[in-house]
């Protein structure tokens, strides 16, 4: 599901890049309604980022109506 997730290398904040990458997968149908994301710690570890950054990205997607808690 998110095994091959890579963040774009640009100037935007990391949480925004993560949120955009997940949103792209939702739009492409790679993530479907009812799919569960891996635990936040697992996402953070896989990407080498802070858990707080993952939390902020997922919160952003919830605010946009793309994810449910």
mmCIF file of the N, C-alpha and C atoms, coordinates in Angstrom:
data_MODEL
# 
_entry.id   MODEL 
# 
loop_
_atom_site.group_PDB 
_atom_site.id 
_atom_site.type_symbol 
_atom_site.label_atom_id 
_atom_site.label_alt_id 
_atom_site.label_comp_id 
_atom_site.label_asym_id 
_atom_site.label_entity_id 
_atom_site.label_seq_id 
_atom_site.pdbx_PDB_ins_code 
_atom_site.Cartn_x 
_atom_site.Cartn_y 
_atom_site.Cartn_z 
_atom_site.occupancy 
_atom_site.B_iso_or_equiv 
_atom_site.pdbx_formal_charge 
_atom_site.auth_seq_id 
_atom_site.auth_comp_id 
_atom_site.auth_asym_id 
_atom_site.auth_atom_id 
_atom_site.pdbx_PDB_model_num 
ATOM 1   N N  . UNK A 1 1  ? 0.835   -1.198 0.000  1.00 0.00 ? 1  UNK A N  1 
ATOM 2   C CA . UNK A 1 1  ? 0.000   0.000  0.000  1.00 0.00 ? 1  UNK A CA 1 
ATOM 3   C C  . UNK A 1 1  ? 0.873   1.252  0.000  1.00 0.00 ? 1  UNK A C  1 
ATOM 4   N N  . UNK A 1 2  ? 1.682   1.416  1.042  1.00 0.00 ? 2  UNK A N  1 
ATOM 5   C CA . UNK A 1 2  ? 2.581   2.574  1.087  1.00 0.00 ? 2  UNK A CA 1 
ATOM 6   C C  . UNK A 1 2  ? 4.044   2.132  1.070  1.00 0.00 ? 2  UNK A C  1 
ATOM 7   N N  . UNK A 1 3  ? 4.279   0.852  0.751  1.00 0.00 ? 3  UNK A N  1 
ATOM 8   C CA . UNK A 1 3  ? 5.632   0.314  0.795  1.00 0.00 ? 3  UNK A CA 1 
ATOM 9   C C  . UNK A 1 3  ? 6.602   1.086  -0.092 1.00 0.00 ? 3  UNK A C  1 
ATOM 10  N N  . UNK A 1 4  ? 6.161   1.475  -1.250 1.00 0.00 ? 4  UNK A N  1 
ATOM 11  C CA . UNK A 1 4  ? 7.052   2.153  -2.192 1.00 0.00 ? 4  UNK A CA 1 
ATOM 12  C C  . UNK A 1 4  ? 6.855   3.670  -2.206 1.00 0.00 ? 4  UNK A C  1 
ATOM 13  N N  . UNK A 1 5  ? 6.261   4.193  -1.151 1.00 0.00 ? 5  UNK A N  1 
ATOM 14  C CA . UNK A 1 5  ? 6.003   5.636  -1.071 1.00 0.00 ? 5  UNK A CA 1 
ATOM 15  C C  . UNK A 1 5  ? 7.318   6.402  -0.958 1.00 0.00 ? 5  UNK A C  1 
ATOM 16  N N  . UNK A 1 6  ? 7.479   7.373  -1.808 1.00 0.00 ? 6  UNK A N  1 
ATOM 17  C CA . UNK A 1 6  ? 8.648   8.259  -1.779 1.00 0.00 ? 6  UNK A CA 1 
ATOM 18  C C  . UNK A 1 6  ? 8.145   9.687  -1.820 1.00 0.00 ? 6  UNK A C  1 
ATOM 19  N N  . UNK A 1 7  ? 8.782   10.535 -1.028 1.00 0.00 ? 7  UNK A N  1 
ATOM 20  C CA . UNK A 1 7  ? 8.383   11.936 -0.991 1.00 0.00 ? 7  UNK A CA 1 
ATOM 21  C C  . UNK A 1 7  ? 9.152   12.713 -2.047 1.00 0.00 ? 7  UNK A C  1 
ATOM 22  N N  . UNK A 1 8  ? 8.461   13.608 -2.749 1.00 0.00 ? 8  UNK A N  1 
ATOM 23  C CA . UNK A 1 8  ? 9.162   14.440 -3.732 1.00 0.00 ? 8  UNK A CA 1 
ATOM 24  C C  . UNK A 1 8  ? 10.229  15.291 -3.049 1.00 0.00 ? 8  UNK A C  1 
ATOM 25  N N  . UNK A 1 9  ? 11.290  15.543 -3.749 1.00 0.00 ? 9  UNK A N  1 
ATOM 26  C CA . UNK A 1 9  ? 12.383  16.349 -3.209 1.00 0.00 ? 9  UNK A CA 1 
ATOM 27  C C  . UNK A 1 9  ? 12.192  17.786 -3.670 1.00 0.00 ? 9  UNK A C  1 
ATOM 28  N N  . UNK A 1 10 ? 11.417  18.544 -2.887 1.00 0.00 ? 10 UNK A N  1 
ATOM 29  C CA . UNK A 1 10 ? 11.208  19.948 -3.228 1.00 0.00 ? 10 UNK A CA 1 
ATOM 30  C C  . UNK A 1 10 ? 11.256  20.793 -1.961 1.00 0.00 ? 10 UNK A C  1 
ATOM 31  N N  . UNK A 1 11 ? 10.899  22.039 -2.081 1.00 0.00 ? 11 UNK A N  1 
ATOM 32  C CA . UNK A 1 11 ? 11.040  22.987 -0.978 1.00 0.00 ? 11 UNK A CA 1 
ATOM 33  C C  . UNK A 1 11 ? 9.847   23.024 -0.020 1.00 0.00 ? 11 UNK A C  1 
ATOM 34  N N  . UNK A 1 12 ? 8.772   22.319 -0.340 1.00 0.00 ? 12 UNK A N  1 
ATOM 35  C CA . UNK A 1 12 ? 7.594   22.368 0.528  1.00 0.00 ? 12 UNK A CA 1 
ATOM 36  C C  . UNK A 1 12 ? 7.855   21.583 1.814  1.00 0.00 ? 12 UNK A C  1 
ATOM 37  N N  . UNK A 1 13 ? 7.103   21.886 2.879  1.00 0.00 ? 13 UNK A N  1 
ATOM 38  C CA . UNK A 1 13 ? 7.289   21.172 4.143  1.00 0.00 ? 13 UNK A CA 1 
ATOM 39  C C  . UNK A 1 13 ? 7.067   19.666 3.967  1.00 0.00 ? 13 UNK A C  1 
ATOM 40  N N  . UNK A 1 14 ? 7.760   18.883 4.764  1.00 0.00 ? 14 UNK A N  1 
ATOM 41  C CA . UNK A 1 14 ? 7.686   17.428 4.653  1.00 0.00 ? 14 UNK A CA 1 
ATOM 42  C C  . UNK A 1 14 ? 6.258   16.933 4.866  1.00 0.00 ? 14 UNK A C  1 
ATOM 43  N N  . UNK A 1 15 ? 5.534   17.504 5.837  1.00 0.00 ? 15 UNK A N  1 
ATOM 44  C CA . UNK A 1 15 ? 4.170   17.039 6.079  1.00 0.00 ? 15 UNK A CA 1 
ATOM 45  C C  . UNK A 1 15 ? 3.301   17.263 4.842  1.00 0.00 ? 15 UNK A C  1 
ATOM 46  N N  . UNK A 1 16 ? 3.532   18.366 4.139  1.00 0.00 ? 16 UNK A N  1 
ATOM 47  C CA . UNK A 1 16 ? 2.756   18.684 2.938  1.00 0.00 ? 16 UNK A CA 1 
ATOM 48  C C  . UNK A 1 16 ? 3.089   17.699 1.809  1.00 0.00 ? 16 UNK A C  1 
ATOM 49  N N  . UNK A 1 17 ? 4.377   17.379 1.676  1.00 0.00 ? 17 UNK A N  1 
ATOM 50  C CA . UNK A 1 17 ? 4.782   16.413 0.645  1.00 0.00 ? 17 UNK A CA 1 
ATOM 51  C C  . UNK A 1 17 ? 4.181   15.039 0.913  1.00 0.00 ? 17 UNK A C  1 
ATOM 52  N N  . UNK A 1 18 ? 4.153   14.643 2.189  1.00 0.00 ? 18 UNK A N  1 
ATOM 53  C CA . UNK A 1 18 ? 3.550   13.356 2.546  1.00 0.00 ? 18 UNK A CA 1 
ATOM 54  C C  . UNK A 1 18 ? 2.050   13.376 2.280  1.00 0.00 ? 18 UNK A C  1 
ATOM 55  N N  . UNK A 1 19 ? 1.382   14.435 2.699  1.00 0.00 ? 19 UNK A N  1 
ATOM 56  C CA . UNK A 1 19 ? -0.061  14.552 2.459  1.00 0.00 ? 19 UNK A CA 1 
ATOM 57  C C  . UNK A 1 19 ? -0.358  14.506 0.962  1.00 0.00 ? 19 UNK A C  1 
ATOM 58  N N  . UNK A 1 20 ? 0.426   15.205 0.171  1.00 0.00 ? 20 UNK A N  1 
ATOM 59  C CA . UNK A 1 20 ? 0.221   15.214 -1.282 1.00 0.00 ? 20 UNK A CA 1 
ATOM 60  C C  . UNK A 1 20 ? 0.441   13.828 -1.885 1.00 0.00 ? 20 UNK A C  1 
ATOM 61  N N  . UNK A 1 21 ? 1.465   13.122 -1.409 1.00 0.00 ? 21 UNK A N  1 
ATOM 62  C CA . UNK A 1 21 ? 1.759   11.785 -1.934 1.00 0.00 ? 21 UNK A CA 1 
ATOM 63  C C  . UNK A 1 21 ? 0.621   10.816 -1.624 1.00 0.00 ? 21 UNK A C  1 
ATOM 64  N N  . UNK A 1 22 ? 0.069   10.902 -0.420 1.00 0.00 ? 22 UNK A N  1 
ATOM 65  C CA . UNK A 1 22 ? -1.054  10.029 -0.060 1.00 0.00 ? 22 UNK A CA 1 
ATOM 66  C C  . UNK A 1 22 ? -2.298  10.433 -0.838 1.00 0.00 ? 22 UNK A C  1 
ATOM 67  N N  . UNK A 1 23 ? -2.536  11.734 -0.981 1.00 0.00 ? 23 UNK A N  1 
ATOM 68  C CA . UNK A 1 23 ? -3.696  12.212 -1.745 1.00 0.00 ? 23 UNK A CA 1 
ATOM 69  C C  . UNK A 1 23 ? -3.624  11.738 -3.196 1.00 0.00 ? 23 UNK A C  1 
ATOM 70  N N  . UNK A 1 24 ? -2.434  11.717 -3.766 1.00 0.00 ? 24 UNK A N  1 
ATOM 71  C CA . UNK A 1 24 ? -2.269  11.226 -5.139 1.00 0.00 ? 24 UNK A CA 1 
ATOM 72  C C  . UNK A 1 24 ? -2.650  9.757  -5.243 1.00 0.00 ? 24 UNK A C  1 
ATOM 73  N N  . UNK A 1 25 ? -2.296  8.973  -4.231 1.00 0.00 ? 25 UNK A N  1 
ATOM 74  C CA . UNK A 1 25 ? -2.657  7.547  -4.234 1.00 0.00 ? 25 UNK A CA 1 
ATOM 75  C C  . UNK A 1 25 ? -4.159  7.356  -4.090 1.00 0.00 ? 25 UNK A C  1 
ATOM 76  N N  . UNK A 1 26 ? -4.785  8.212  -3.320 1.00 0.00 ? 26 UNK A N  1 
ATOM 77  C CA . UNK A 1 26 ? -6.243  8.147  -3.190 1.00 0.00 ? 26 UNK A CA 1 
ATOM 78  C C  . UNK A 1 26 ? -6.882  8.474  -4.533 1.00 0.00 ? 26 UNK A C  1 
ATOM 79  N N  . UNK A 1 27 ? -6.421  9.538  -5.169 1.00 0.00 ? 27 UNK A N  1 
ATOM 80  C CA . UNK A 1 27 ? -6.975  9.954  -6.462 1.00 0.00 ? 27 UNK A CA 1 
ATOM 81  C C  . UNK A 1 27 ? -6.765  8.892  -7.540 1.00 0.00 ? 27 UNK A C  1 
ATOM 82  N N  . UNK A 1 28 ? -5.637  8.199  -7.477 1.00 0.00 ? 28 UNK A N  1 
ATOM 83  C CA . UNK A 1 28 ? -5.323  7.172  -8.475 1.00 0.00 ? 28 UNK A CA 1 
ATOM 84  C C  . UNK A 1 28 ? -6.037  5.852  -8.200 1.00 0.00 ? 28 UNK A C  1 
ATOM 85  N N  . UNK A 1 29 ? -6.648  5.740  -7.016 1.00 0.00 ? 29 UNK A N  1 
ATOM 86  C CA . UNK A 1 29 ? -7.342  4.502  -6.673 1.00 0.00 ? 29 UNK A CA 1 
ATOM 87  C C  . UNK A 1 29 ? -6.452  3.459  -6.033 1.00 0.00 ? 29 UNK A C  1 
ATOM 88  N N  . UNK A 1 30 ? -5.189  3.798  -5.804 1.00 0.00 ? 30 UNK A N  1 
ATOM 89  C CA . UNK A 1 30 ? -4.279  2.877  -5.130 1.00 0.00 ? 30 UNK A CA 1 
ATOM 90  C C  . UNK A 1 30 ? -4.720  2.662  -3.689 1.00 0.00 ? 30 UNK A C  1 
ATOM 91  N N  . UNK A 1 31 ? -5.240  3.709  -3.074 1.00 0.00 ? 31 UNK A N  1 
ATOM 92  C CA . UNK A 1 31 ? -5.864  3.619  -1.750 1.00 0.00 ? 31 UNK A CA 1 
ATOM 93  C C  . UNK A 1 31 ? -7.360  3.784  -1.955 1.00 0.00 ? 31 UNK A C  1 
ATOM 94  N N  . UNK A 1 32 ? -8.108  2.793  -1.527 1.00 0.00 ? 32 UNK A N  1 
ATOM 95  C CA . UNK A 1 32 ? -9.556  2.806  -1.743 1.00 0.00 ? 32 UNK A CA 1 
ATOM 96  C C  . UNK A 1 32 ? -10.290 3.031  -0.429 1.00 0.00 ? 32 UNK A C  1 
ATOM 97  N N  . UNK A 1 33 ? -11.569 3.329  -0.540 1.00 0.00 ? 33 UNK A N  1 
ATOM 98  C CA . UNK A 1 33 ? -12.416 3.482  0.642  1.00 0.00 ? 33 UNK A CA 1 
ATOM 99  C C  . UNK A 1 33 ? -12.315 2.206  1.469  1.00 0.00 ? 33 UNK A C  1 
ATOM 100 N N  . UNK A 1 34 ? -12.073 2.369  2.755  1.00 0.00 ? 34 UNK A N  1 
ATOM 101 C CA . UNK A 1 34 ? -11.987 1.226  3.656  1.00 0.00 ? 34 UNK A CA 1 
ATOM 102 C C  . UNK A 1 34 ? -10.579 0.710  3.876  1.00 0.00 ? 34 UNK A C  1 
ATOM 103 N N  . UNK A 1 35 ? -9.636  1.111  3.030  1.00 0.00 ? 35 UNK A N  1 
ATOM 104 C CA . UNK A 1 35 ? -8.246  0.707  3.234  1.00 0.00 ? 35 UNK A CA 1 
ATOM 105 C C  . UNK A 1 35 ? -7.722  1.333  4.516  1.00 0.00 ? 35 UNK A C  1 
ATOM 106 N N  . UNK A 1 36 ? -6.908  0.569  5.221  1.00 0.00 ? 36 UNK A N  1 
ATOM 107 C CA . UNK A 1 36 ? -6.288  1.081  6.438  1.00 0.00 ? 36 UNK A CA 1 
ATOM 108 C C  . UNK A 1 36 ? -4.830  1.411  6.156  1.00 0.00 ? 36 UNK A C  1 
ATOM 109 N N  . UNK A 1 37 ? -4.417  2.554  6.643  1.00 0.00 ? 37 UNK A N  1 
ATOM 110 C CA . UNK A 1 37 ? -3.014  2.935  6.516  1.00 0.00 ? 37 UNK A CA 1 
ATOM 111 C C  . UNK A 1 37 ? -2.208  2.222  7.590  1.00 0.00 ? 37 UNK A C  1 
ATOM 112 N N  . UNK A 1 38 ? -0.916  2.035  7.356  1.00 0.00 ? 38 UNK A N  1 
ATOM 113 C CA . UNK A 1 38 ? -0.057  1.476  8.403  1.00 0.00 ? 38 UNK A CA 1 
ATOM 114 C C  . UNK A 1 38 ? -0.023  2.431  9.600  1.00 0.00 ? 38 UNK A C  1 
ATOM 115 N N  . UNK A 1 39 ? 0.396   1.934  10.766 1.00 0.00 ? 39 UNK A N  1 
ATOM 116 C CA . UNK A 1 39 ? 0.528   2.818  11.931 1.00 0.00 ? 39 UNK A CA 1 
ATOM 117 C C  . UNK A 1 39 ? 1.458   3.999  11.624 1.00 0.00 ? 39 UNK A C  1 
ATOM 118 N N  . UNK A 1 40 ? 1.190   5.108  12.280 1.00 0.00 ? 40 UNK A N  1 
ATOM 119 C CA . UNK A 1 40 ? 1.978   6.318  12.041 1.00 0.00 ? 40 UNK A CA 1 
ATOM 120 C C  . UNK A 1 40 ? 3.459   6.090  12.303 1.00 0.00 ? 40 UNK A C  1 
ATOM 121 N N  . UNK A 1 41 ? 3.778   5.343  13.332 1.00 0.00 ? 41 UNK A N  1 
ATOM 122 C CA . UNK A 1 41 ? 5.193   5.081  13.633 1.00 0.00 ? 41 UNK A CA 1 
ATOM 123 C C  . UNK A 1 41 ? 5.862   4.301  12.513 1.00 0.00 ? 41 UNK A C  1 
ATOM 124 N N  . UNK A 1 42 ? 5.121   3.373  11.922 1.00 0.00 ? 42 UNK A N  1 
ATOM 125 C CA . UNK A 1 42 ? 5.671   2.584  10.823 1.00 0.00 ? 42 UNK A CA 1 
ATOM 126 C C  . UNK A 1 42 ? 5.926   3.461  9.592  1.00 0.00 ? 42 UNK A C  1 
ATOM 127 N N  . UNK A 1 43 ? 4.996   4.359  9.302  1.00 0.00 ? 43 UNK A N  1 
ATOM 128 C CA . UNK A 1 43 ? 5.177   5.284  8.177  1.00 0.00 ? 43 UNK A CA 1 
ATOM 129 C C  . UNK A 1 43 ? 6.398   6.166  8.433  1.00 0.00 ? 43 UNK A C  1 
ATOM 130 N N  . UNK A 1 44 ? 6.487   6.701  9.651  1.00 0.00 ? 44 UNK A N  1 
ATOM 131 C CA . UNK A 1 44 ? 7.604   7.576  10.004 1.00 0.00 ? 44 UNK A CA 1 
ATOM 132 C C  . UNK A 1 44 ? 8.936   6.845  9.873  1.00 0.00 ? 44 UNK A C  1 
ATOM 133 N N  . UNK A 1 45 ? 8.993   5.634  10.391 1.00 0.00 ? 45 UNK A N  1 
ATOM 134 C CA . UNK A 1 45 ? 10.226  4.850  10.332 1.00 0.00 ? 45 UNK A CA 1 
ATOM 135 C C  . UNK A 1 45 ? 10.615  4.559  8.879  1.00 0.00 ? 45 UNK A C  1 
ATOM 136 N N  . UNK A 1 46 ? 9.650   4.170  8.066  1.00 0.00 ? 46 UNK A N  1 
ATOM 137 C CA . UNK A 1 46 ? 9.929   3.822  6.667  1.00 0.00 ? 46 UNK A CA 1 
ATOM 138 C C  . UNK A 1 46 ? 10.453  5.010  5.871  1.00 0.00 ? 46 UNK A C  1 
ATOM 139 N N  . UNK A 1 47 ? 9.972   6.209  6.207  1.00 0.00 ? 47 UNK A N  1 
ATOM 140 C CA . UNK A 1 47 ? 10.366  7.408  5.462  1.00 0.00 ? 47 UNK A CA 1 
ATOM 141 C C  . UNK A 1 47 ? 11.498  8.185  6.127  1.00 0.00 ? 47 UNK A C  1 
ATOM 142 N N  . UNK A 1 48 ? 11.858  7.782  7.352  1.00 0.00 ? 48 UNK A N  1 
ATOM 143 C CA . UNK A 1 48 ? 12.914  8.483  8.068  1.00 0.00 ? 48 UNK A CA 1 
ATOM 144 C C  . UNK A 1 48 ? 12.502  9.873  8.515  1.00 0.00 ? 48 UNK A C  1 
ATOM 145 N N  . UNK A 1 49 ? 11.223  10.001 8.904  1.00 0.00 ? 49 UNK A N  1 
ATOM 146 C CA . UNK A 1 49 ? 10.710  11.293 9.364  1.00 0.00 ? 49 UNK A CA 1 
ATOM 147 C C  . UNK A 1 49 ? 10.115  11.135 10.757 1.00 0.00 ? 49 UNK A C  1 
ATOM 148 N N  . UNK A 1 50 ? 9.783   12.242 11.384 1.00 0.00 ? 50 UNK A N  1 
ATOM 149 C CA . UNK A 1 50 ? 9.231   12.263 12.727 1.00 0.00 ? 50 UNK A CA 1 
ATOM 150 C C  . UNK A 1 50 ? 7.760   11.854 12.717 1.00 0.00 ? 50 UNK A C  1 
ATOM 151 N N  . UNK A 1 51 ? 7.331   11.171 13.775 1.00 0.00 ? 51 UNK A N  1 
ATOM 152 C CA . UNK A 1 51 ? 5.926   10.762 13.901 1.00 0.00 ? 51 UNK A CA 1 
ATOM 153 C C  . UNK A 1 51 ? 5.012   11.984 13.896 1.00 0.00 ? 51 UNK A C  1 
ATOM 154 N N  . UNK A 1 52 ? 5.451   13.076 14.482 1.00 0.00 ? 52 UNK A N  1 
ATOM 155 C CA . UNK A 1 52 ? 4.649   14.297 14.504 1.00 0.00 ? 52 UNK A CA 1 
ATOM 156 C C  . UNK A 1 52 ? 4.387   14.805 13.086 1.00 0.00 ? 52 UNK A C  1 
ATOM 157 N N  . UNK A 1 53 ? 5.350   14.635 12.216 1.00 0.00 ? 53 UNK A N  1 
ATOM 158 C CA . UNK A 1 53 ? 5.187   15.043 10.817 1.00 0.00 ? 53 UNK A CA 1 
ATOM 159 C C  . UNK A 1 53 ? 4.114   14.198 10.144 1.00 0.00 ? 53 UNK A C  1 
ATOM 160 N N  . UNK A 1 54 ? 4.123   12.898 10.411 1.00 0.00 ? 54 UNK A N  1 
ATOM 161 C CA . UNK A 1 54 ? 3.104   12.002 9.859  1.00 0.00 ? 54 UNK A CA 1 
ATOM 162 C C  . UNK A 1 54 ? 1.734   12.393 10.397 1.00 0.00 ? 54 UNK A C  1 
ATOM 163 N N  . UNK A 1 55 ? 1.654   12.660 11.693 1.00 0.00 ? 55 UNK A N  1 
ATOM 164 C CA . UNK A 1 55 ? 0.389   13.063 12.311 1.00 0.00 ? 55 UNK A CA 1 
ATOM 165 C C  . UNK A 1 55 ? -0.152  14.320 11.649 1.00 0.00 ? 55 UNK A C  1 
ATOM 166 N N  . UNK A 1 56 ? 0.710   15.281 11.410 1.00 0.00 ? 56 UNK A N  1 
ATOM 167 C CA . UNK A 1 56 ? 0.270   16.534 10.781 1.00 0.00 ? 56 UNK A CA 1 
ATOM 168 C C  . UNK A 1 56 ? -0.218  16.295 9.352  1.00 0.00 ? 56 UNK A C  1 
ATOM 169 N N  . UNK A 1 57 ? 0.469   15.445 8.613  1.00 0.00 ? 57 UNK A N  1 
ATOM 170 C CA . UNK A 1 57 ? 0.057   15.134 7.239  1.00 0.00 ? 57 UNK A CA 1 
ATOM 171 C C  . UNK A 1 57 ? -1.312  14.458 7.231  1.00 0.00 ? 57 UNK A C  1 
ATOM 172 N N  . UNK A 1 58 ? -1.512  13.494 8.122  1.00 0.00 ? 58 UNK A N  1 
ATOM 173 C CA . UNK A 1 58 ? -2.790  12.783 8.174  1.00 0.00 ? 58 UNK A CA 1 
ATOM 174 C C  . UNK A 1 58 ? -3.909  13.705 8.643  1.00 0.00 ? 58 UNK A C  1 
ATOM 175 N N  . UNK A 1 59 ? -3.614  14.601 9.564  1.00 0.00 ? 59 UNK A N  1 
ATOM 176 C CA . UNK A 1 59 ? -4.612  15.585 10.010 1.00 0.00 ? 59 UNK A CA 1 
ATOM 177 C C  . UNK A 1 59 ? -5.020  16.498 8.861  1.00 0.00 ? 59 UNK A C  1 
ATOM 178 N N  . UNK A 1 60 ? -4.058  16.890 8.056  1.00 0.00 ? 60 UNK A N  1 
ATOM 179 C CA . UNK A 1 60 ? -4.341  17.723 6.885  1.00 0.00 ? 60 UNK A CA 1 
ATOM 180 C C  . UNK A 1 60 ? -5.292  16.997 5.939  1.00 0.00 ? 60 UNK A C  1 
ATOM 181 N N  . UNK A 1 61 ? -5.048  15.717 5.712  1.00 0.00 ? 61 UNK A N  1 
ATOM 182 C CA . UNK A 1 61 ? -5.909  14.929 4.831  1.00 0.00 ? 61 UNK A CA 1 
ATOM 183 C C  . UNK A 1 61 ? -7.304  14.740 5.426  1.00 0.00 ? 61 UNK A C  1 
ATOM 184 N N  . UNK A 1 62 ? -7.388  14.618 6.749  1.00 0.00 ? 62 UNK A N  1 
ATOM 185 C CA . UNK A 1 62 ? -8.700  14.527 7.405  1.00 0.00 ? 62 UNK A CA 1 
ATOM 186 C C  . UNK A 1 62 ? -9.474  15.823 7.226  1.00 0.00 ? 62 UNK A C  1 
ATOM 187 N N  . UNK A 1 63 ? -8.795  16.946 7.394  1.00 0.00 ? 63 UNK A N  1 
ATOM 188 C CA . UNK A 1 63 ? -9.445  18.249 7.219  1.00 0.00 ? 63 UNK A CA 1 
ATOM 189 C C  . UNK A 1 63 ? -9.955  18.428 5.791  1.00 0.00 ? 63 UNK A C  1 
ATOM 190 N N  . UNK A 1 64 ? -9.267  17.822 4.825  1.00 0.00 ? 64 UNK A N  1 
ATOM 191 C CA . UNK A 1 64 ? -9.669  17.910 3.424  1.00 0.00 ? 64 UNK A CA 1 
ATOM 192 C C  . UNK A 1 64 ? -10.755 16.889 3.080  1.00 0.00 ? 64 UNK A C  1 
ATOM 193 N N  . UNK A 1 65 ? -11.095 16.042 4.033  1.00 0.00 ? 65 UNK A N  1 
ATOM 194 C CA . UNK A 1 65 ? -12.125 15.030 3.805  1.00 0.00 ? 65 UNK A CA 1 
ATOM 195 C C  . UNK A 1 65 ? -11.639 13.809 3.051  1.00 0.00 ? 65 UNK A C  1 
ATOM 196 N N  . UNK A 1 66 ? -10.328 13.627 2.966  1.00 0.00 ? 66 UNK A N  1 
ATOM 197 C CA . UNK A 1 66 ? -9.777  12.489 2.230  1.00 0.00 ? 66 UNK A CA 1 
ATOM 198 C C  . UNK A 1 66 ? -9.553  11.260 3.103  1.00 0.00 ? 66 UNK A C  1 
ATOM 199 N N  . UNK A 1 67 ? -9.437  11.464 4.416  1.00 0.00 ? 67 UNK A N  1 
ATOM 200 C CA . UNK A 1 67 ? -9.239  10.362 5.358  1.00 0.00 ? 67 UNK A CA 1 
ATOM 201 C C  . UNK A 1 67 ? -10.221 10.490 6.503  1.00 0.00 ? 67 UNK A C  1 
ATOM 202 N N  . UNK A 1 68 ? -10.512 9.343  7.112  1.00 0.00 ? 68 UNK A N  1 
ATOM 203 C CA . UNK A 1 68 ? -11.293 9.315  8.348  1.00 0.00 ? 68 UNK A CA 1 
ATOM 204 C C  . UNK A 1 68 ? -10.429 8.689  9.425  1.00 0.00 ? 68 UNK A C  1 
ATOM 205 N N  . UNK A 1 69 ? -10.633 9.131  10.646 1.00 0.00 ? 69 UNK A N  1 
ATOM 206 C CA . UNK A 1 69 ? -9.865  8.581  11.770 1.00 0.00 ? 69 UNK A CA 1 
ATOM 207 C C  . UNK A 1 69 ? -10.312 7.177  12.089 1.00 0.00 ? 69 UNK A C  1 
# 
